[in-house]
Amino acid sequence: MATSTTPSPVLKKPVKLACIQLASGTDKGANLSHAREKVLEAAKGGANLIVLPECFNSPYGCDYFPSYAETLLPSPPSKDQSPSYHALSSMAAEAKAYLVGGSIPEADPDPSSKKYYNTSLIFGPDGALLASHRKVHLFDIDIPGKITFRESDVLSPGNKVTLVDLPEYGRIAVAICYDVRFPELATIATRRGCFALIYPGAFNLTTGPLHWRLLGQARAMDNQIYVAMCSPARVMDSTYHAYGHSLIVDPMAQVVTEAAEAEEIVTWELDGARLDETRKGIPLSTQRRFDVYPDIGEGKISFEDPNVPK
Ligand SMILES: NC(=O)CC(=O)C(=O)O
């Protein structure tokens, strides 16, 4: 792997990224303390940027979202409103690492709205909340005889692209699972100077083998950027069987590390030189022809949604 000698314009110095493929069950308290153990293990292994999976503190499924949901606004929430917020903040501070806290079901602060979101909280090494992302594209699919899932029966979507500045490294984008299928989000984040796209996700045994790896590589290749996809471990006695295979893809679209199905931590050092040499060798960003496709130029997009906890 290449090592930086000069600082890259998008990644100031190498950062060790860890995806924790966590096995979760129905006991939220147990899930949180297990996550803490694994976050500390990843930090002990040198990780500076640690990612947990989608719905890491609960089982994944529409039947579970309301009963596991926590209120995150007004921010910061109390410990009663959101034990997961406080657990994640403490884990990040204890690990002294950036933490993309997978996702958790979030309840709208107005209980009469009966609205829920699938929300990722991102904390800094001092335990401060840096950003949050509500899943923008809800997972509504119907593949007859295989899988039907309708997140929109219970969840409401987020409305923004989420970019997070890590001062000593650079900028990342965070989105959740089904969001990875939408190249626009990834491309906009890349054009805003990110060095990595981070997706906590939970694909399944139908779409996982078909698309998980391919999507990670596609987003990396389109954008010449690092991509991390962090899944729950596969637990066969749960109602939703996650695909697993958490992985990290480099800017040349090579899968540099990939888990199997069981609990595992995969890590990789992201290096600015790899980004720069990829972009120099295949200079896509200067070759775009917005004169030929003006309607997908720099269109208006919201980066700040006042209704999302910050
Ligand atoms: N679970 C998801 O949000 C997405 C998924 O499983 C898929 O796109 O396939």
The ligand as an SDF file (V2000), in Angstrom:
LIG
                    3D

  9  8  0  0  0  0  0  0  0  0999 V2000
  -31.4950   -2.9140    4.5680 N   0  0  0  0  0  0  0  0  0  0  0  0
  -31.3550   -1.9370    3.6790 C   0  0  0  0  0  0  0  0  0  0  0  0
  -31.5930   -0.7750    3.9690 O   0  0  0  0  0  0  0  0  0  0  0  0
  -30.9270   -2.1820    2.2840 C   0  0  0  0  0  0  0  0  0  0  0  0
  -30.8240   -3.5470    1.7360 C   0  0  0  0  0  0  0  0  0  0  0  0
  -30.8430   -4.5640    2.4060 O   0  0  0  0  0  0  0  0  0  0  0  0
  -30.6900   -3.5960    0.2790 C   0  0  0  0  0  0  0  0  0  0  0  0
  -30.6040   -2.5240   -0.3560 O   0  0  0  0  0  0  0  0  0  0  0  0
  -30.6790   -4.6730   -0.2910 O   0  0  0  0  0  0  0  0  0  0  0  0
  1  2  1  0
  2  3  2  0
  2  4  1  0
  4  5  1  0
  5  6  2  0
  5  7  1  0
  7  8  2  0
  7  9  1  0
M  END
$$$$
